[in-house]
């Protein structure tokens, strides 16, 4: 039986498809646009643009977990496929954000996780949810890569002050965790936090990204008082700036114990910031 990968063109999907192929799995890849280099690529999207599906061994959703949970609750699938989905550590780290939109995002994620696990349990389908920290690795993320690429265009790299710990996780390590959860009984009916193998300050994370950007940029330190002024000028910046001094990390011990997955340290290279082909 096949494994359906929803959001296969995402940064995690870029690493997951080869890993599944190497494991001997038969994969149905799906995204909003087709890929001519993959013979079993479906076109579709959550929650209301899904194609008809055959009986499946598993469904891996790399798209929004709330859309997946909504679609699953309204869809009767043949058999009892294992459902795996990526959520976000924002479910916890933004719970008490100063920004109302971020608090709402946290609530939406937690509600979706509950809906997905409850739906699966009621139908006898195993489930696994992953909560990654900041993801990088294929040049497709919306966090560090835009900062690096913007700095390369301007030849100036902003370096905001920040004491909070960060734990960037490589997309390939998440892909490895998904493959392990498919294979191991200990990966079923669990929610796993997953961060990188190294914790470093937010300031050091940006410094390291600059050192590995692949071209010379002028460092532009942004001191705390400038950041504080920015929160007064733009209320939407309060959450992101306040979190610079907050720890946004994950406890990897349950993941490591259950799946024997040990994510790598934050050691990007210039190609890390280029869009993967």
Backbone as JSON, one array per atom type, in Angstrom:
{
  "sequence": "XXXXXXXXXXXXXXXXXXXXXXXXXXXXXXXXXXXXXXXXXXXXXXXXXXXXXXXXXXXXXXXXXXXXXXXXXXXXXXXXXXXXXXXXXXXXXXXXXXXXXXXXXXXXXXXXXXXXXXXXXXXXXXXXXXXXXXXXXXXXXXXXXXXXXXXXXXXXXXXXXXXXXXXXXXXXXXXXXXXXXXXXXXXXXXXXXXXXXXXXXXXXXXXXXXXXXXXXXXXXXXXXXXXXXXXXXXXXXXXXXXXXXXXXXXXXXXXXXXXXXXXXXXXXXXXXXXXXX",
  "N": [[0.83, -1.19, 0.0], [0.27, 2.35, -0.44], [1.95, 5.42, 0.59], [0.69, 8.52, 1.24], [1.89, 11.74, 0.7], [1.23, 14.82, 1.69], [1.73, 18.11, 0.68], [4.17, 17.78, -0.54], [6.07, 19.24, -1.94], [7.26, 20.89, -0.15], [9.76, 22.15, 2.23], [10.39, 20.1, 4.06], [9.33, 17.95, 2.68], [11.1, 17.85, 0.51], [13.28, 16.47, 1.51], [12.05, 14.25, 2.59], [10.82, 12.61, 0.6], [12.99, 11.27, -0.85], [13.99, 9.77, 1.32], [11.85, 8.08, 1.99], [11.68, 6.63, -0.38], [14.16, 5.33, -0.3], [13.67, 3.69, 1.82], [12.09, 1.83, 0.69], [9.41, 2.37, 0.3], [6.22, 2.87, -1.26], [5.19, 5.72, -2.76], [2.78, 8.32, -2.89], [2.9, 11.47, -3.97], [1.8, 14.77, -3.23], [0.82, 18.05, -4.13], [0.05, 21.53, -4.68], [0.69, 22.06, -7.31], [1.73, 20.17, -10.2], [4.46, 17.83, -10.63], [6.62, 17.01, -13.06], [8.74, 15.26, -12.86], [8.12, 13.22, -11.21], [6.43, 10.23, -11.11], [4.06, 9.61, -9.74], [2.67, 11.9, -8.9], [0.29, 13.86, -7.37], [-2.19, 16.39, -7.87], [-3.53, 18.68, -5.71], [-5.15, 20.07, -2.78], [-5.46, 20.92, 0.69], [-8.22, 22.34, 2.55], [-10.31, 21.55, 0.91], [-9.75, 20.69, -1.63], [-9.02, 18.12, -2.3], [-7.98, 15.19, -4.06], [-9.57, 12.11, -5.24], [-8.82, 9.19, -3.34], [-6.88, 6.2, -3.05], [-6.97, 3.14, -1.04], [-4.77, 3.53, 1.71], [-1.53, 3.18, 3.21], [-0.42, 5.03, 4.92], [-0.75, 8.52, 5.79], [0.98, 11.44, 5.34], [1.08, 14.62, 6.45], [2.35, 17.65, 5.57], [1.49, 20.15, 5.48], [-0.68, 22.85, 6.68], [-1.73, 22.03, 9.9], [-4.25, 22.46, 10.95], [-5.94, 22.57, 8.73], [-5.63, 19.97, 7.83], [-6.7, 18.53, 9.99], [-9.36, 19.38, 9.91], [-10.21, 18.47, 7.35], [-9.84, 15.71, 7.67], [-11.68, 15.1, 9.68], [-14.05, 15.22, 8.32], [-13.94, 13.29, 6.42], [-14.23, 10.0, 5.28], [-12.02, 7.54, 5.33], [-10.81, 4.67, 3.56], [-9.94, 1.75, 5.35], [-7.39, 1.86, 7.93], [-5.3, 4.03, 7.95], [-2.05, 5.16, 9.03], [-1.74, 8.31, 10.41], [0.24, 11.07, 10.05], [1.43, 14.22, 11.06], [2.72, 17.55, 10.77], [2.95, 20.02, 13.15], [3.62, 22.79, 15.12], [6.06, 24.24, 17.32], [5.13, 26.64, 18.06], [2.64, 26.3, 19.08], [2.99, 26.11, 21.79], [4.99, 28.05, 22.46], [3.94, 30.5, 21.69], [1.72, 30.81, 23.2], [1.31, 32.65, 25.28], [1.83, 35.06, 24.07], [2.52, 38.58, 23.48], [1.21, 39.5, 21.33], [-1.94, 39.47, 19.88], [-2.73, 38.06, 17.59], [-0.81, 36.09, 17.44], [-1.28, 34.66, 19.78], [-3.75, 33.64, 19.08], [-2.99, 32.0, 16.94], [-1.52, 30.06, 18.33], [-3.58, 28.89, 19.84], [-5.19, 27.9, 17.78], [-3.5, 25.96, 16.64], [-3.2, 24.14, 18.79], [-5.85, 23.34, 19.17], [-6.3, 22.12, 16.7], [-4.49, 19.98, 16.77], [-5.63, 18.49, 18.83], [-8.13, 17.88, 17.68], [-7.32, 16.35, 15.47], [-6.0, 14.1, 16.65], [-8.08, 13.07, 18.18], [-10.03, 12.43, 16.25], [-8.63, 10.45, 14.8], [-8.26, 8.51, 16.83], [-10.88, 7.78, 17.34], [-11.48, 6.32, 15.12], [-9.8, 4.22, 15.02], [-7.31, 4.69, 13.89], [-3.85, 4.96, 13.84], [-1.8, 7.71, 14.98], [0.52, 10.43, 14.66], [2.08, 13.32, 15.79], [4.22, 16.0, 15.06], [6.05, 18.6, 16.54], [7.87, 20.96, 15.39], [10.67, 23.18, 16.03], [12.1, 26.26, 14.87], [12.49, 25.85, 11.43], [14.93, 24.95, 9.0], [17.07, 24.56, 6.08], [16.53, 23.9, 3.36], [16.34, 26.18, 1.93], [13.77, 27.16, 1.75], [12.36, 28.07, 3.86], [10.51, 30.47, 5.88], [11.72, 32.1, 7.65], [14.68, 32.24, 8.61], [16.02, 32.07, 6.08], [14.89, 34.16, 4.35], [15.96, 36.39, 5.72], [18.72, 36.04, 5.37], [18.94, 36.0, 2.54], [17.92, 38.56, 1.93], [19.86, 40.13, 3.18], [22.08, 39.49, 1.61], [21.35, 40.67, -0.78], [21.33, 43.38, -0.07], [23.79, 43.68, 1.02], [24.18, 44.11, 3.66], [23.89, 42.93, 6.92], [21.47, 42.49, 9.27], [21.78, 42.3, 12.8], [20.12, 41.5, 15.34], [19.93, 42.15, 18.86], [19.64, 39.58, 21.28], [18.86, 37.46, 23.89], [17.52, 35.14, 24.28], [17.23, 31.57, 24.02], [17.68, 29.57, 21.09], [16.79, 26.88, 18.86], [17.33, 25.79, 16.14], [16.04, 23.54, 13.68], [16.97, 21.12, 11.34], [15.41, 20.47, 8.23], [15.73, 17.94, 7.14], [16.19, 16.33, 9.35], [13.7, 16.27, 10.52], [12.34, 14.92, 8.52], [13.65, 12.44, 8.76], [12.72, 11.69, 11.27], [10.01, 11.33, 10.75], [10.04, 9.1, 9.03], [11.06, 7.21, 10.81], [8.99, 7.14, 12.7], [6.98, 6.01, 11.2], [7.89, 3.43, 11.02], [8.3, 2.41, 13.58], [6.66, 1.06, 16.43], [6.67, 2.6, 18.78], [6.42, 5.15, 17.89], [3.79, 5.71, 17.5], [0.64, 7.31, 18.12], [1.5, 9.59, 19.51], [2.73, 12.82, 20.48], [5.42, 14.63, 19.43], [7.89, 16.9, 20.35], [10.36, 18.58, 18.44], [13.5, 19.75, 18.09], [16.58, 21.31, 17.0], [19.92, 19.88, 17.38], [21.37, 21.55, 18.97], [21.49, 24.24, 21.24], [21.4, 27.7, 21.14], [22.04, 31.22, 21.57], [19.67, 33.69, 20.39], [20.96, 35.87, 19.23], [23.48, 34.74, 18.56], [22.62, 32.84, 16.73], [21.83, 34.42, 14.53], [24.3, 35.61, 13.97], [25.8, 33.37, 13.2], [24.38, 32.58, 10.95], [24.99, 34.73, 9.3], [27.77, 34.37, 8.97], [27.82, 32.16, 7.39], [26.64, 32.83, 5.03], [27.67, 32.98, 2.48], [28.68, 35.1, 1.09], [30.28, 38.28, 1.44], [29.04, 40.43, 3.9], [28.05, 43.48, 5.46], [28.08, 43.73, 8.92], [25.32, 44.66, 10.93], [24.69, 45.58, 13.89], [21.85, 45.59, 15.99], [20.84, 47.29, 18.62], [19.28, 46.74, 21.88], [17.68, 48.98, 22.73], [16.87, 50.16, 20.36], [15.27, 48.17, 19.31], [13.27, 48.18, 21.24], [12.1, 50.67, 20.75], [11.04, 50.13, 18.27], [8.94, 48.4, 18.91], [7.15, 50.18, 19.99], [6.51, 51.8, 17.84], [5.5, 50.0, 15.98], [3.06, 47.94, 16.78], [2.68, 45.3, 15.9], [5.17, 44.23, 15.91], [5.78, 43.61, 18.47], [5.46, 40.99, 19.58], [7.4, 39.29, 18.09], [9.79, 40.71, 18.75], [9.85, 40.76, 21.57], [10.13, 38.05, 21.99], [12.76, 37.62, 21.37], [14.26, 37.59, 23.65], [13.28, 35.4, 24.89], [13.2, 31.88, 25.55], [12.99, 29.65, 22.93], [12.63, 26.66, 22.57], [12.96, 23.05, 22.36], [12.2, 19.95, 23.98], [14.0, 17.28, 23.31], [14.21, 14.74, 24.32], [12.06, 12.74, 24.64], [11.59, 12.17, 21.9], [14.11, 11.19, 21.08], [14.33, 8.94, 22.7], [12.16, 7.34, 21.89], [12.3, 7.14, 19.06], [14.94, 7.09, 18.33], [16.18, 9.25, 17.1], [18.42, 11.82, 16.52], [18.79, 14.99, 16.25], [20.82, 17.22, 14.23], [23.47, 19.59, 15.03], [23.42, 23.22, 14.72], [24.73, 23.99, 11.92], [24.98, 25.55, 9.38], [25.56, 25.9, 5.79], [26.7, 27.76, 2.88], [25.02, 26.81, 0.75], [22.8, 26.1, 2.14], [21.12, 28.25, 2.27], [20.11, 28.57, -0.2], [17.55, 27.99, -2.59], [16.43, 24.74, -2.75], [16.79, 22.43, -5.43]],
  "CA": [[0.0, 0.0, 0.0], [1.05, 3.57, -0.64], [1.97, 6.5, 1.57], [0.39, 9.83, 0.65], [2.6, 12.87, 1.31], [0.57, 16.09, 1.38], [2.73, 19.16, 0.81], [5.42, 17.11, -0.89], [7.04, 20.18, -2.47], [7.74, 21.71, 0.95], [11.16, 21.9, 2.59], [10.49, 18.76, 4.64], [9.07, 17.01, 1.59], [12.31, 17.75, -0.31], [14.13, 15.43, 2.1], [11.27, 13.07, 2.96], [10.57, 11.71, -0.53], [14.11, 10.33, -1.05], [14.11, 8.86, 2.46], [10.82, 7.05, 1.85], [12.08, 5.77, -1.5], [15.26, 4.49, 0.16], [13.09, 2.7, 2.73], [11.3, 0.9, -0.11], [7.99, 2.71, 0.37], [5.53, 3.33, -2.47], [4.75, 7.05, -2.34], [1.96, 9.25, -3.67], [3.22, 12.84, -3.58], [0.74, 15.71, -3.59], [0.99, 19.47, -3.87], [-0.88, 22.35, -5.47], [1.09, 21.99, -8.72], [2.3, 18.87, -10.52], [5.89, 17.73, -10.86], [6.8, 16.04, -14.13], [9.82, 14.31, -12.59], [7.63, 12.21, -10.28], [5.33, 9.58, -11.84], [2.83, 9.49, -8.95], [2.46, 13.21, -8.26], [-1.1, 14.3, -7.43], [-2.47, 17.81, -7.69], [-4.64, 18.88, -4.78], [-4.82, 20.89, -1.61], [-6.36, 20.91, 1.83], [-9.03, 21.19, 2.98], [-11.44, 21.25, 0.02], [-9.29, 20.4, -2.99], [-8.36, 16.82, -2.28], [-8.4, 14.24, -5.08], [-9.99, 10.81, -4.72], [-7.65, 8.49, -2.85], [-6.99, 4.74, -2.89], [-6.58, 2.72, 0.31], [-3.42, 4.0, 1.98], [-0.81, 2.71, 4.39], [-0.21, 6.18, 5.81], [-0.86, 9.87, 5.24], [1.88, 12.39, 5.98], [0.68, 15.99, 6.11], [3.37, 18.66, 5.84], [0.82, 21.44, 5.37], [-1.29, 23.34, 7.92], [-2.35, 20.94, 10.65], [-5.68, 22.74, 11.16], [-6.65, 22.15, 7.51], [-5.61, 18.51, 7.82], [-7.64, 18.05, 11.0], [-10.72, 19.66, 9.43], [-10.5, 17.54, 6.26], [-9.91, 14.34, 8.19], [-12.9, 14.93, 10.46], [-15.19, 15.15, 7.41], [-13.63, 12.33, 5.37], [-14.15, 8.6, 5.68], [-10.97, 6.89, 4.56], [-10.82, 3.21, 3.64], [-8.9, 1.19, 6.19], [-6.94, 2.63, 9.1], [-3.93, 4.5, 7.69], [-1.31, 5.93, 10.04], [-1.76, 9.73, 10.06], [1.34, 11.84, 10.63], [1.27, 15.63, 10.7], [3.61, 18.52, 11.41], [2.36, 21.21, 13.75], [4.69, 23.76, 15.38], [6.27, 24.59, 18.72], [4.35, 27.85, 18.34], [1.49, 25.9, 19.89], [3.33, 26.4, 23.18], [5.8, 29.25, 22.68], [3.15, 31.72, 21.45], [0.5, 30.73, 24.0], [1.17, 33.87, 26.08], [2.44, 36.16, 23.32], [1.95, 39.91, 23.6], [0.47, 39.76, 20.1], [-3.19, 38.71, 19.9], [-2.76, 37.13, 16.46], [0.05, 34.96, 17.76], [-2.02, 33.85, 20.76], [-4.78, 32.92, 18.33], [-2.3, 30.94, 16.22], [-1.23, 29.0, 19.3], [-4.84, 28.19, 20.15], [-5.6, 27.17, 16.57], [-2.65, 24.77, 16.52], [-3.53, 23.17, 19.84], [-7.18, 22.79, 18.87], [-6.18, 21.22, 15.55], [-3.83, 18.76, 17.24], [-6.63, 17.71, 19.58], [-9.12, 17.37, 16.74], [-6.72, 15.29, 14.65], [-5.76, 12.9, 17.45], [-9.38, 12.54, 18.59], [-10.63, 11.8, 15.07], [-7.91, 9.2, 14.52], [-8.54, 7.53, 17.89], [-12.26, 7.3, 17.22], [-11.58, 5.44, 13.95], [-8.78, 3.18, 15.1], [-6.16, 5.04, 13.06], [-2.72, 5.51, 14.6], [-1.46, 9.09, 14.63], [1.76, 11.0, 15.19], [2.2, 14.76, 15.54], [5.53, 16.58, 15.34], [6.08, 20.04, 16.8], [9.23, 21.46, 15.17], [11.06, 24.55, 16.27], [12.4, 26.96, 13.62], [12.98, 24.88, 10.45], [15.79, 25.47, 7.94], [17.79, 23.48, 5.42], [16.31, 23.75, 1.92], [16.15, 27.51, 1.34], [12.34, 27.38, 1.53], [11.72, 28.53, 5.09], [10.06, 31.86, 5.9], [12.29, 32.73, 8.84], [16.08, 32.62, 8.47], [16.44, 32.24, 4.69], [14.62, 35.52, 3.85], [16.9, 37.33, 6.33], [20.02, 35.86, 4.71], [18.85, 36.43, 1.14], [17.79, 40.0, 1.93], [21.16, 40.7, 3.53], [22.96, 39.34, 0.46], [20.97, 41.68, -1.78], [21.67, 44.72, 0.42], [25.17, 43.62, 1.51], [24.14, 44.5, 5.08], [23.22, 41.86, 7.64], [21.01, 42.94, 10.59], [22.09, 41.38, 13.9], [19.38, 41.97, 16.52], [20.29, 41.63, 20.17], [18.66, 38.6, 21.76], [19.46, 36.51, 24.84], [16.74, 33.91, 24.33], [17.81, 30.42, 23.34], [17.04, 29.06, 19.89], [17.14, 25.49, 18.57], [16.91, 25.54, 14.74], [16.04, 22.12, 13.33], [17.11, 20.89, 9.9], [14.23, 19.8, 7.67], [16.03, 16.53, 6.91], [16.03, 15.61, 10.61], [12.27, 16.04, 10.68], [12.04, 13.83, 7.58], [14.13, 11.19, 9.37], [11.82, 11.36, 12.38], [8.77, 10.83, 10.16], [10.3, 7.74, 8.55], [11.18, 6.37, 11.99], [7.67, 6.98, 13.31], [6.24, 5.07, 10.36], [8.42, 2.07, 11.17], [8.41, 1.95, 14.97], [5.43, 1.17, 17.23], [6.8, 3.65, 19.79], [6.1, 6.44, 17.29], [2.36, 5.85, 17.28], [-0.22, 7.95, 19.12], [2.38, 10.44, 20.29], [3.11, 14.15, 20.01], [6.84, 14.81, 19.68], [8.61, 18.13, 20.06], [11.62, 18.3, 17.76], [14.38, 20.89, 17.83], [17.91, 20.93, 16.57], [20.78, 19.27, 18.38], [22.17, 22.57, 19.63], [20.8, 25.44, 21.7], [22.27, 28.87, 21.09], [21.26, 32.45, 21.71], [19.14, 34.26, 19.15], [22.0, 36.7, 18.64], [24.47, 33.87, 17.94], [22.01, 32.22, 15.56], [21.93, 35.36, 13.41], [25.72, 35.76, 13.63], [26.24, 32.18, 12.48], [23.78, 32.65, 9.61], [25.78, 35.68, 8.5], [29.09, 33.81, 8.65], [27.66, 31.08, 6.4], [25.77, 33.33, 3.97], [28.28, 32.71, 1.18], [29.21, 36.33, 0.52], [30.61, 39.26, 2.48], [28.02, 41.43, 4.23], [28.41, 44.37, 6.56], [27.24, 43.46, 10.08], [24.6, 45.82, 11.45], [24.1, 45.27, 15.2], [20.66, 46.36, 16.37], [20.8, 47.2, 20.08], [17.98, 46.54, 22.52], [16.84, 50.19, 22.81], [16.27, 50.35, 19.04], [14.18, 47.18, 19.23], [12.17, 48.65, 22.1], [11.42, 51.76, 20.03], [10.27, 49.51, 17.18], [7.7, 47.85, 19.45], [6.23, 51.3, 20.19], [6.1, 52.29, 16.53], [4.74, 48.96, 15.3], [2.6, 46.93, 17.74], [2.8, 43.95, 15.36], [6.53, 43.75, 16.16], [6.0, 43.34, 19.89], [5.65, 39.56, 19.82], [8.71, 38.82, 17.63], [10.91, 41.35, 19.45], [9.87, 40.27, 22.95], [10.58, 36.67, 22.01], [14.21, 37.55, 21.22], [14.82, 37.3, 24.97], [12.6, 34.22, 25.42], [13.71, 30.61, 25.04], [12.11, 28.93, 22.01], [13.38, 25.41, 22.47], [12.18, 21.81, 22.46], [12.79, 18.84, 24.71], [14.13, 16.18, 22.35], [14.43, 13.45, 24.97], [11.07, 11.72, 24.23], [11.85, 11.82, 20.49], [15.32, 10.38, 21.01], [14.09, 7.66, 23.35], [11.18, 6.54, 21.15], [12.6, 6.98, 17.64], [16.39, 7.07, 18.13], [16.52, 10.35, 16.21], [19.27, 12.78, 17.22], [18.99, 16.07, 15.27], [22.16, 17.8, 14.11], [23.71, 20.95, 15.51], [23.17, 24.28, 13.74], [25.97, 24.2, 11.15], [24.58, 25.8, 7.98], [26.56, 26.19, 4.77], [26.11, 28.69, 1.91], [23.94, 26.2, -0.02], [21.62, 26.01, 3.0], [20.26, 29.42, 2.07], [19.67, 28.59, -1.59], [16.38, 27.14, -2.81], [16.81, 23.4, -3.22], [16.2, 22.07, -6.72]],
  "C": [[0.88, 1.26, 0.0], [0.97, 4.51, 0.56], [1.71, 7.8, 0.84], [1.14, 10.9, 1.43], [1.94, 14.15, 0.82], [1.57, 17.22, 1.65], [4.12, 18.65, 0.46], [6.48, 18.07, -1.44], [7.6, 21.12, -1.41], [9.19, 21.38, 1.29], [11.34, 20.54, 3.26], [10.29, 17.71, 3.56], [10.29, 16.81, 0.7], [13.22, 16.64, 0.2], [13.36, 14.13, 2.38], [11.1, 12.11, 1.79], [11.75, 10.77, -0.81], [14.26, 9.34, 0.1], [13.06, 7.74, 2.37], [11.17, 6.09, 0.71], [13.2, 4.82, -1.07], [14.77, 3.41, 1.12], [12.21, 1.7, 2.01], [9.81, 1.17, -0.1], [7.48, 3.18, -0.99], [4.81, 4.63, -2.11], [3.85, 7.7, -3.37], [2.27, 10.65, -3.15], [2.12, 13.78, -4.05], [1.13, 17.13, -3.23], [0.02, 20.23, -4.76], [-0.56, 22.32, -6.96], [1.8, 20.67, -8.97], [3.8, 18.97, -10.71], [6.13, 16.64, -11.9], [7.85, 14.99, -13.86], [9.38, 13.22, -11.62], [6.4, 11.55, -10.89], [4.01, 9.53, -11.08], [2.53, 10.78, -8.21], [1.01, 13.65, -8.47], [-1.18, 15.8, -7.26], [-3.69, 17.93, -6.79], [-4.2, 19.73, -3.62], [-5.89, 20.7, -0.54], [-7.01, 22.29, 1.99], [-10.07, 20.74, 1.95], [-11.02, 20.97, -1.41], [-8.58, 19.07, -3.09], [-8.88, 15.92, -3.39], [-8.95, 12.97, -4.43], [-8.75, 9.98, -4.41], [-7.9, 6.99, -2.78], [-6.78, 4.39, -1.42], [-5.1, 3.01, 0.53], [-2.84, 3.34, 3.22], [-0.67, 3.83, 5.41], [-0.46, 7.46, 5.03], [0.07, 10.76, 6.04], [1.48, 13.78, 5.52], [1.76, 16.96, 6.55], [2.81, 20.07, 5.68], [0.2, 21.84, 6.69], [-2.06, 22.23, 8.64], [-3.83, 21.2, 10.88], [-6.48, 22.37, 9.93], [-6.72, 20.63, 7.44], [-6.65, 17.96, 8.81], [-9.08, 18.25, 10.55], [-11.1, 18.67, 8.34], [-10.7, 16.13, 6.78], [-11.22, 14.1, 8.95], [-14.13, 14.75, 9.57], [-15.05, 14.05, 6.36], [-13.56, 10.92, 5.95], [-13.15, 7.89, 4.78], [-11.11, 5.37, 4.65], [-9.67, 2.73, 4.51], [-8.56, 2.1, 7.36], [-5.51, 3.1, 8.87], [-3.35, 5.24, 8.89], [-1.27, 7.38, 9.58], [-0.64, 10.45, 10.8], [1.24, 13.28, 10.16], [2.31, 16.47, 11.42], [2.78, 19.7, 11.89], [3.49, 22.21, 13.95], [4.83, 23.95, 16.88], [5.59, 25.9, 19.07], [3.09, 27.54, 19.13], [1.73, 26.19, 21.36], [4.01, 27.75, 23.33], [5.03, 30.55, 22.45], [1.86, 31.75, 22.25], [0.24, 32.03, 24.76], [1.82, 35.07, 25.4], [1.75, 37.49, 23.6], [1.09, 40.28, 22.4], [-0.78, 38.86, 20.05], [-3.26, 37.7, 18.76], [-1.91, 35.9, 16.75], [-0.59, 34.07, 18.82], [-3.11, 33.04, 20.07], [-4.17, 31.78, 17.52], [-2.0, 29.77, 17.14], [-2.48, 28.2, 19.62], [-5.3, 27.35, 18.98], [-4.79, 25.88, 16.43], [-3.02, 23.72, 17.56], [-4.89, 22.54, 19.61], [-7.1, 21.79, 17.72], [-5.51, 19.91, 15.94], [-4.82, 17.87, 17.98], [-7.65, 17.09, 18.65], [-8.56, 16.21, 15.93], [-6.55, 14.0, 15.46], [-7.07, 12.26, 17.88], [-10.07, 11.82, 17.44], [-9.97, 10.46, 14.79], [-8.25, 8.14, 15.56], [-9.93, 6.95, 17.75], [-12.44, 6.32, 16.07], [-10.53, 4.34, 13.94], [-7.57, 3.42, 14.23], [-5.03, 5.55, 13.94], [-2.37, 6.9, 14.1], [-0.14, 9.48, 15.27], [1.8, 12.48, 14.81], [3.6, 15.21, 15.92], [5.38, 18.09, 15.51], [7.51, 20.54, 16.6], [9.42, 22.88, 15.71], [11.29, 25.21, 14.91], [13.07, 25.99, 12.64], [13.85, 25.6, 9.41], [16.34, 24.28, 7.16], [17.61, 23.35, 3.92], [16.08, 25.09, 1.23], [14.7, 27.87, 1.11], [11.63, 27.91, 2.77], [11.39, 30.02, 5.0], [10.65, 32.62, 7.09], [13.73, 33.18, 8.59], [16.48, 32.9, 7.02], [16.1, 33.62, 4.13], [15.56, 36.58, 4.45], [18.24, 37.26, 5.61], [19.96, 36.37, 3.28], [18.7, 37.94, 1.03], [19.11, 40.69, 2.24], [22.13, 40.59, 2.35], [22.63, 40.36, -0.63], [21.44, 43.08, -1.36], [23.12, 44.83, 0.86], [25.29, 44.14, 2.94], [23.33, 43.46, 5.82], [22.79, 42.37, 9.02], [21.27, 41.86, 11.65], [21.39, 41.87, 15.16], [19.91, 41.35, 17.8], [19.22, 40.65, 20.63], [19.33, 37.56, 22.64], [18.73, 35.17, 24.86], [17.39, 32.79, 23.54], [16.97, 30.01, 22.14], [17.56, 27.65, 19.62], [16.72, 25.15, 17.14], [17.05, 24.06, 14.39], [16.08, 21.98, 11.81], [15.92, 20.09, 9.4], [14.49, 18.31, 7.44], [15.92, 15.72, 8.2], [14.56, 15.36, 10.93], [11.83, 14.91, 9.75], [12.47, 12.49, 8.15], [13.22, 10.74, 10.49], [10.5, 10.79, 11.86], [8.94, 9.39, 9.7], [10.4, 6.78, 9.74], [9.83, 6.11, 12.64], [6.79, 6.04, 12.51], [6.64, 3.63, 10.65], [8.32, 1.52, 12.58], [7.09, 2.1, 15.72], [5.48, 2.29, 18.26], [6.48, 5.03, 19.23], [4.62, 6.68, 17.13], [1.65, 6.5, 18.47], [0.59, 8.81, 20.09], [2.51, 11.81, 19.64], [4.56, 14.38, 20.41], [7.26, 16.24, 19.38], [9.92, 17.75, 19.37], [12.35, 19.6, 17.45], [15.73, 20.39, 17.36], [18.74, 20.37, 17.71], [21.63, 20.26, 19.14], [21.26, 23.74, 20.03], [21.8, 26.59, 21.73], [21.41, 30.11, 21.22], [20.76, 32.92, 20.37], [20.2, 35.09, 18.45], [23.05, 35.85, 17.94], [23.91, 33.17, 16.71], [22.12, 33.13, 14.34], [23.39, 35.57, 13.01], [26.21, 34.58, 12.82], [25.63, 32.14, 11.08], [24.55, 33.61, 8.73], [27.11, 35.08, 8.07], [29.0, 32.75, 7.55], [26.85, 31.52, 5.19], [26.35, 33.08, 2.58], [28.83, 33.93, 0.49], [29.42, 37.32, 1.66], [29.45, 40.24, 2.65], [28.53, 42.27, 5.4], [27.52, 44.07, 7.75], [26.6, 44.75, 10.6], [23.96, 45.44, 12.78], [22.92, 46.19, 15.49], [20.5, 46.24, 17.87], [19.38, 47.13, 20.62], [17.12, 47.8, 22.5], [16.19, 50.49, 21.46], [15.1, 49.38, 18.86], [12.99, 47.62, 20.07], [11.4, 49.78, 21.43], [10.55, 51.17, 18.93], [8.96, 48.93, 17.69], [6.68, 48.96, 19.71], [5.68, 51.81, 18.87], [5.18, 51.29, 15.84], [4.31, 47.89, 16.31], [2.74, 45.5, 17.24], [4.18, 43.36, 15.62], [6.75, 43.34, 17.61], [6.27, 41.88, 20.17], [7.02, 39.08, 19.38], [9.88, 39.42, 18.41], [10.98, 40.87, 20.9], [10.4, 38.85, 23.02], [12.09, 36.54, 21.79], [14.9, 37.24, 22.55], [14.13, 36.11, 25.64], [13.21, 32.97, 24.8], [12.66, 29.92, 24.18], [12.78, 27.6, 21.66], [12.43, 24.23, 22.65], [12.94, 20.8, 23.29], [12.82, 17.63, 23.78], [14.2, 14.8, 23.0], [13.36, 12.41, 24.63], [11.27, 11.25, 22.79], [13.04, 10.87, 20.39], [15.09, 9.0, 21.6], [13.19, 6.76, 22.5], [11.64, 6.2, 19.74], [14.09, 6.89, 17.32], [16.81, 8.09, 17.08], [17.26, 11.41, 17.02], [19.6, 13.92, 16.25], [20.37, 16.7, 15.36], [22.24, 19.18, 14.75], [23.48, 21.95, 14.37], [24.48, 24.63, 13.05], [25.63, 24.43, 9.69], [25.79, 26.06, 7.1], [25.92, 27.15, 3.76], [24.95, 28.1, 1.12], [22.67, 26.02, 0.82], [20.63, 27.1, 2.69], [19.81, 29.58, 0.62], [18.51, 27.62, -1.76], [16.82, 25.83, -3.41], [16.09, 23.08, -4.52], [15.6, 20.67, -6.64]]
}
